Amino acid sequence: MSFDFPSSRRAVMAGAGAAVLGGVAAPFAARAKNSGAVARNPLVRQRADAQVFRHHDGDYYMTASVPEYDRLVLRRARTLAGLAAAPETVIWRRPAQGKLGGYIWAPELHQIDGRWHMYFAAGDAGEPFHIRTYVLRCLDRDALTGRWEVLGQLQTPWDTFTLDSTVFSHRGVRYLCWAQQEPGIATNSNLYLAPLATPTTLARPPVRLTVPTLPWEIEGYKVNEAPAFLARDGHVFISYSASATDARYCLGLLTAKADADLMSAEAWSKSQVPVFVSSEETGVYGPGHNSFTIDEQGRDVLVFHGRDYKTIQGDPLFDPNRHTRVQRLYYRPDGTPDFGVPVGAGEVPDRFAPLDRPGAYLRLDGTRLTVGDGPLATTQFRQKVGTAGAVVLEPILKPGQVLQAAANGGVVLAAAAGDPARSGFRRVDGLAGRGVSFAALAPGGGHLRHRDGAVVVGPVKDAADRASATFIVS
């Protein structure tokens, strides 16, 4: 079985394990209508370096580092939200002594030529930071119940600190991208790329993609690590993590044209500023080591880990509370990904675009509610379950505050524990025949809508009103 993805970005976003074992999967769209519960953050606590992908059979798989750094784990669920409570299987434990007996880091599950493989980094007993990359292979068809064996060590040009391998295919070539310390370069790790000959050997010498040199890449440590591949509309991207694993940890981005020679370092450009950083407003610190997947509706999803607090006692590597988190990934008009900010605890938020204002969104402008365009984070709102089946809308930048209908027909921010009648909305099918609408529970009723760039609650009398009270959710 080949490992090549279809050319569409949706197929690429489904994850590196996207190949069917035993049968043809039903299309994702056929299952999208009733996708179940909304994912909440943190999705899985105390699981760092998470890889989540949706397999061709529709199941979600997740693996990650555990705080004890002593085993490899895997879970599976029918929905993204279901991973939170899915049983976790230990597929391999480190030996008590010798090679692979040290710290076990950053696993990734991939299906290569019809077999499941797990890439991971391991130290040696007595020398736990002697980190090298190894590959497990499953001898059976089911990754969770099957028997696993150590296939071998990844062979690279240098026997040095090596970790965070990911596999992807592009234009018929299967690539490996990884982080390694190269002799003669005074950094902790750089990123490299090469085609794969076998799961443990390279088909040609690697190209060095990036060395940490920018100020935000060298805080605490000089680190470029944890690559993740994404393709979209004529471009390919590799996100990566930089700096120490405390609140300074962040994401950078490499970009190349889809038809470029990926093995040419000159084909890649590097973001000069980080694309994803800690957020005091949302209370998430050290976001990094990401992967990409899709939700049940086929929308792109960013997976990453982060802490709920900034100050760490001792070595950040041994603080257990890097939690797996998910949020939707959006794009700028030029097609580049807009990571926004880590969205914080609670339901994965949405964006709401009025049907009659293409390109405009419900947004928070300081403390005012408006309809317009602005930074991504100002346009993201959680739909939180209120009383009697109602929902309240909470901007991610103001946790604990929600939209509330004012007596004059306007909409203001108010404490979530305030007046539930004025803060509650009944979500209904869009009044204009698509999308969603929000019927106010406040005295006088009406619907949430916009008027001349303002957000109001008012009556709906005609087609124009229905369009202004209908929101496309993204």
C-alpha positions, 0 to 999 in steps of 0.5 A: 500500500502506498503512503501517498496522500491525495492532493487536496489539503483536506486529505493532507489535513486528515493526518499521517495515518490516513490509509484504510486498513481493510475496506473503504471508508465512508466519506467524512461528509456522510457522518458530519451532520451528527458529529456529537459533543463539542470538543472542550479544552484541555482535550486531554490533560497531562499529554504533551507533544500530541499527534492527532489525526483522522484515519480514512475509516473515520476514527481519530487516533491520538498519541503523546508524551506521558509525564513519566516518559516511560511508555508509548500510549495510543487512544482511538475514538469516533469523534474528536471530542471523544478522545478525551474519555477514550481508553488509553492503550500502552503499546510499548514500555521502555526496558529496565536497562540498556538502550531505549531505557531512558526518557521516551519522548514525542511519539508519532503514529504513521501507516507505511506500506500498509503497516502501522509504525510508531516513531519516537525518541528514546534515551538510554538507561543511566543516560536518559538524555542520550536521545535518538529516534527509533521506530516500532512496527505493528505486526497486526492490523489493529494498532491498539490490540496488535503486537509491536516490535522495535524495528530499529534506530533511524539512520541519519548522517550523525549519531547525535541528539535526534527527535520529533520525526514526522512522515508525509508524502508530497507529489509522490515522494515520501519524506521524513522531517526531524530535529537533530543536533548537527556537529559543528553547529552550536544549537540544541537542534535544527530541522532536517528533511529527506526522502525515506527509503525505508522507515528507518533509512533515508533515500538521500542526504538531508537538507537543513531547513532551519537553524534557530537564530532569531531572538524568539528561537533561542530563549533558554535553549537554541531550539527548532523542533517538532515539525508538522506538515500542512499543504494548502492551495499551492503552498506547503508549510512546516510549523515547528517549535522554538525556545525552552519548553516553558512559557517562551515555547512558541511556533514558527512557520516555514513556507514553500511553493507546492511545486518547488523542490522541497530538498532545496533550502532556498525553496523555503522561507521562515517566518521572522516572528513567531506565529503562535505564542503564550496568551495572558488573556486566554491563560495558556502558556508555552503553546507548541509541539503541534500537529494538524487534523480535521474535525467531523465537518472537515474543518482544519484543526490545530492540535498543540499542548500548553499549560494553564499557568506561567510560573514553573517550579524546577525544570519545565520538562518535569512539570506534568501539566502540558495538556493537549488542546485543539482549536480550528485553524483559519487562513488569511486571504493570501492562503497562509495559516492564521494561528491566532492565539491559544483559545483557553479553557472551554468549548472550541470557539467559532466565528460568526459571519452575518450572511449579508456581510461577506468577510465580516464577523461578529467581533470584540473591539475592546469592550464593544461588540461590532461586526467587521474585520480584525485580528482572529482572536477578536472574532472567536466566541464560545457557545456555552450551554446556559439554562434550559437549553439556551446558549451564551456567547463568550469571547475568548479574550474575555473569559467569564463575560458573555454577550447580553441584550441591553434594554435599549436593544444594543448588545453589551458584555456582562458577567456570565453569572449576571442576568441569565435571561438577558444573556441567553439565546436559543440557537435555531436554524438560520432565518435565511435558510442556511447557517444559524440564528440566535433568538434572544430570551430577553424581554421583548425577544428578537434575534441577534443581528447586526445593523450598520456595523453594530450588534443589536437584538431586534425584530426580524421583519423582512428578507434583509432582516433575516439575512442580517440575523443569520450567521455562517459558522466557521 
